[in-house]
């Protein structure tokens, strides 16, 4: 299937959602905030953004399934499924910092195209599987940096509810010591996009596939490597959320530093 027209629709609705969320973003001090869990927030803007995206996509692709962050999934008799994070980085958003709108299209078990939009910086990241990754139409390539002392690694700070929390900060200290810097972008999707762009040499975190499905595609299409923390492929990291995205040297470095973390295996699917 040719996904050029589909991607054009994804870009269009991401921009619409961007314009909507910016109206809330500009008055972030006055937003009404709900709490879904520890350090997991939701705003009225998250819900409005998802509803806008859902309506747009169902009008054009009524037979495709939809999974978002804020409402129940809609399952259709199709092997195509939208994965939508209407505001990835809600904590950033409610504090007046950069966030992204993430729209991925899955066909079966793979992400075939995606659009990731940062409305604040007006950066639109796009990819179709096998056709490269782009930001505002310009091709992306991961960093070629191989000097450990110049690695710039992204992550998020683990909370006690995460599987990877025990020992996380000791591992972070070991990762940080020899390299240039660790950065917390505050959006899983945007962190991946920064790896694809070369702003970060690598990124690791425990997060959800809806958060980083587009980002993983961007990194792969920009020449990067994606595995779980123990070097395993999508059949593991898509179900556990423990992901590394990086250029080749940083990937090897992070694998070495994370290899002693308790291994997280997918929960078996009931028969």
N, C-alpha and C positions, 0 to 999 in steps of 0.2 A: 504494500500500500504506500502511496505517495502522501507524505504528511506535511507538505509545504503549506497547503491551505489550512490544515488543522493548526499548525504552528502560528499562522497569521491570526487565526481566531484567538489563540491563547495569548498572543501579544496584545491584541486589542482589549480583551477583557482584563488582563493584568493592568493595563494602563487605566482602564475605567475604575478598577478597584483601587489603584494607586491614587487617583484623583479623589475618590470617596474618602479613603483613609487619611489623606492629607488634611481634609477639613477637620477631622478629629485631632490629628497630630498637632495642628497649630494651636490648639487649646488643651494641650495634654494635662495641664494642671487642674482642669475642671472635669476630667473624665470620671465616670462611675466605674469602679473596678470590682470584679468578682474574683473569688479565689477557688480554683479547681483542686488544688493540692499544694504541698510545700513548694514554694517558689514557682507556682504555676498559676498564672493569672489569665483573666479573660476580660475584655472590654466590650462595650456595645459595638465598637468599630470592627472587632473580630467577627461578630455575628453578621453585621450588615455587609461586610466584605464577602463572607462566604455565601450569603444569600444571593448577592449580586452575581457572583461567579457561577453559582449553581444554576440560576435562572438562565443566564446567557448560554451556558454550555448545553443544558437540556433542550433549549429551543433549537439548537443546531444539531445536536447528537442525542436524540431522545432514547436511543436504545443502548447507550453506554452507561456503565455503572459509575458510581461517585462515592468517594470516601473523603470526608473533610475532617477538620479538627473540632468543629463546634456542634455539629448535628449528627444524627444517626446516618449511617451509610445507606445508600440506595443501590440495591443489587438488581441488575438486569440480566437478561439472557444474552450476554455478549462477552467476548474475551477482552474487550477494551474497558479500562477503568481509569477514571480521573483520580489523582491524589492531590488534594488541595490543602495548603496551609494558608489561610487568608491573611494572617499576619504572623510571620515567623520571626520571633524576637519580640513577643508582647511586652516583656519586662523592659526592653529597650524603648518600645513604642510609648508606654505609659510614663516614661521618664524623659521623653523628648529626644531619644537617640535613634540611630538608623535601624531600620527593620526591612523585611522583604516580603513580597507576595510570591508564593511558590505554587506553580501549576505543572504537574507531571502527568503524562499519559502512559499508562501501562498497557501492554498487550501480552496476555498470558503472564509469564513470570519475568518480563523484562521491561525496562523503561525505554520507550521508543522516541519520545521527544519531550521537551520541557521548556518552560519560560519562567524566569526568575527576575522579579523587578524590584529595585530599590527606588521608591518614589522620591526619597529625600535627595539622593544624588542623581536621579534620572539615569540609572544604569540598568539596561535591559540585557540580561544574559539569556542566550538561547542555544538549543542544540537539538539536532535530529541524529539518532543513532547512525554511525557510519559516515556522517557528513561534517564532523568538526563542531567546535564550540565557538561562540561569538559573544562579544559585548558591544552593543550598539552597532552591530554589523561588522565589527573588526574581529579577525580570528584570534583565538586564545591559544597560549602555549604555557605549560607549567614552567616554573623556574628551573634553570639549569644549575643552580647553586649546589655545590658538592662539599663545601667547606663547613664542617660541623659548627665552627665558631660563628658562622654567619646564618645558620638556620633560624627561621622565624616561624614558630609553630603556634597554631591556634588550638584552643580547647574551650571547654566550659567547666565550671567548678561543680563537682559532684555534690549532691545532697544525700542525706542518710538513706533515703528510700531507694537509691539506685544500687544495682547489683555490684557495680564497680567502686562503690564508696569506700569499703574497707581498704586501707592502704593507698588510696588515691593520692593523697597529699604527699606521701613519701615518694611515690613514683613521680609525681609532678616535680618535686624538688630535684630528683635525680635527672629528669629530663632537662630541667631549666639550667642546671649548673654549667654545662660546657657550651651552651648555644647562645646565640645573640639575644633572643627574646622569646617570651610567650605572650600571646595576645588573646584576649577574650572579646570576640566580635559581638557575641550576644545573639547570634542567629546561626543555627546549624547550616542552613542553606547558603547564607552569605559567606560563611567561613569556607565552605567548599568552593564557592565561586571565586573567592580570593586565592585559593590554591590554583584553580584553573587559570587565573589571571597572572599569577606569580607574585601577588602581594604577600602571601604566606607560602612557605616551602612545604608545609604539611599541616594537617589538622587531625585530631582524634577526640572522640567523645562517645558516651553512651547516649543515644537519642533514638528517635523513631523514624521509620522509613518515610512517612509523610513529610517530615521536616527536611530530609536531605535527598529524596529521590532525584530531584532535578540536579542538585549539586553533584551527586555521584556521577551522573551522566556527563555533566560539564567537565569534570576532572578526567574521566576516561577519554572523552573526545579531545581533550587538550594534551593528552599524552601522559597522564598521571597513572598511579597505581591505587587500587582500592581493594582492601581486604578487611577482615575483622582484626582484633588485637593479636590474634595468634596465627595470622597469615592465611586464613581460610576465606573462601569465596562467598558470593551472594547468597547461596543456600544457607549460610550461617549468619552473616551480618544483617541481612534483611529481616531476619527473625529475632535476633538478639539485640540489635541496635548498637553493638560495639564496633565502631567503624574507624578505620584509618584511611585518609585520602592524602596523597603526598606525591612529590617527585620521587624518583627512584632512590637517591641517597637518603633523603629524610625518611622515607618509608622503612628502609633497612634500619635506620637509627631508632625509630619509634618501636618497631617490632622487637628490637633487642631490649629496649627499656621497659616494654609492657609484657614481655613473655612470662614473667613470674606472677602476673595477676591471676587470681583464681579464674579458671576457664569457664566461660558461660556458654552453655549448650542450649539449643532450641528446645522448647517444651514439645514433646511428641504430639503429633496431631492425632486426635482420637479416631479410632477406626469407624 
